[in-house]
Amino acid sequence: MNNSINYKFHHISRAEYQELLAVSRGEAVADYIIDNVSILDLINGGEISGPIVIKGRYIAGIGAEYADAPARHRIDACGATAVPGFIDAHLHIESSMMTPVTFETATLPRGLTTVICDPHEIVNVMGEAGFAWFARCAEQAKQNQYLQVSSCVPALEGCDVNGASFTLKQMVAWRDHPQVTGLAEMMDYPGVICGQDSQLDKLDAFRHLTLDGHCPGLGGKELNAYIAAGIENDHESYLLEEGRRKLQLGMSLMIREGSAARNLNALAPLINEFNSPQCMLCTDDRNPWEIAHEGHIDALIRRLLEQHNVPLHVAYRVASWSTARHFGLNHLGLLAPGKQADIVLLSDARKVTVQQVLVKGEPIDAQTLQAEEPARLAQSAPPYGNTIVRQPVSASDFALQFTPGKRYRVIDVIHNELITHSHSCVYSENGFDRDDVCFIAVLERYGQRLAPACGLLGGFGLNEGALAATVSHDSHNIVVIGHSAEEMAMAVNQVIQDGGGLCVVHNGQVQSHLPLPIAGLMSTDTAQSLAEQIDALKVAARKCGPLPDEPFIQMAFLSLPVIPALKLTSQGLFDGEKFAFTTLEIAE
């Protein structure tokens, strides 16, 4: 838990304090009073009787003693339960394919009042200009959009081609920005463990802030060393005992449930009254379709309550107060005097049915957010411009030669997980000895003119057709999977023509495609339009076979070398356990 940075975010002038205290004493008029409301007590359990009194951005008082207090506006909560605004402890807004402005419109009415965002997707493509745009969006947002400074651009030096660098000097220049809460996930955990100066320099520069981790499956002495370096949390745990051990060693645990990585069922049994201050909820990557149909952090709370019998106050605690404390955001996470008035009114707390949302003391109107979205997006000055520096390809670019009797490495997918297995198959004149193998290729898109890196993919479920995308973590080169070189080339050429995006090819034709004009990562369409387009992509993709629930998000992680076991970057096959490149053909 990091309390040293609280001064940075909770600045209130002496005049504001005097006005707030006057309302607390009952000597001045409140801006809002919420009547007929019960407040969920996240500390002790149970409920506290209202009303809730608000002055400016802050809560001035709570309780029956304010029943007759004067206010400029009164809100009848109609018996609702009030809880603190929800907080996502770790996410990449770019992975939603929405701009930060559109993301706010889609999630704030669902109670997501605060996000801790690492914009390393756009920083990998555009460098500091991408981070600067996110900072501009955060400054003008109603939602509390905090930024962790991207620490690993690219994710692992020398393993992939990306679009830009983000030097330590540039990182430090953003350290004191009012929306910056710390250093984003240190994905080069071998470098941290080995004490590489380049990694320790980053940690030293941000030690007074929060230091995010990234260490899937790490244990033993290596985990101890990683924590000893100062890393405070992890969002990559996927096994119960892995999560338990990290908690035992003092780490805070971010329990992730995104569109591809779904770890909540495995880790939720860990949550109890004692360790809940060290447990947080995050999504990491969640697409507009799931947000529209299931929700965001509200969906995770619902799962904790319905499927894991987590006590009511504990479920809402890990969705707000625990994260606020961890990041030193002590003005957030509780409904109490002096705290920021980020309030979610629930008509049914067990079903997480959001009735109304207030942020910074003001009620949120979803229709107004939508109406203002185009102007707010324009005001943020998005970094438009084609980032795809790649000529069209042909089927011959994906030609691979296989020798009968030889064994070849296969990237084996685990549906709804980011990790993969490293398996193999044998080639004969009749083909491979596995019927679930297709081809995968990664093409750098930043003008290096490298030949496609090609490999074999198993377990994805693709029986025919091809999928291509420029969303491929973290360097965001073009990734394509398919059964025929012709259809793979067709899919790649469509995303090149679109200036970045997603594409499905089936029966020799483009069935669906989604242009992503900002960095090849984000659309400027509304959340509803994006959800509809993603639905169309998924419908088209299902014709290609029994794919993962979110095929494009799952595919996007097949090129990320810092998650084991076998991945494919623009440089070739990478062993994510040995942290070294390997060959497609296995030597006898």
ABEGO torsion letter per residue (X at the ends): XBAAAAAAABBBBAAAAAAAAAAAAGABBBABBBBGBBBBBAAAEEBBBOBBBBBEABBABBEAAAAABBBABBBBAGGBBBBBBBBBABBBAAAAGBBAAAAAAAAAAAGBABBBBBAAAAAAAAEAAAAAAAAAAAAABABBBBBBBBABOBABBGABBBABBBBAAAAAAAAABAABAEBBBBABAAAAAAGBAAAAAAAAAAAABBBBBBBBGBBEAAAAAAAAAGBABBAABABAAAAAAAAAAGBBBBBBBBAABBAAAAAAAABBAAAAAABBBBAGBBBAAAAAAAEBAAAAAAAAAAAAGBBAAAAAAAABAAAAAAAGBAABGBBBBGBBBBBBBBABAAAGBBABBBBGGBBBBAAAAAAAAAAAAAAAGBBBEBABBBBBBBAAAABBBBBBGBBBBBBBBBBGBABBBBBBBBBBAAEBABAABBBBBBBBAAGAGBBBBBBBBBGAGBABEBBBBABBOAAGBBBBBBABAAAAAAAAAAAAAAGEEBBBBBGGBBABBBBBABGGABBABBAAAAAAAAAAAAAAAAAAEBBBABAAAAAAAAABAABOABBBBAAEBBBAAAGBBBBABBBX
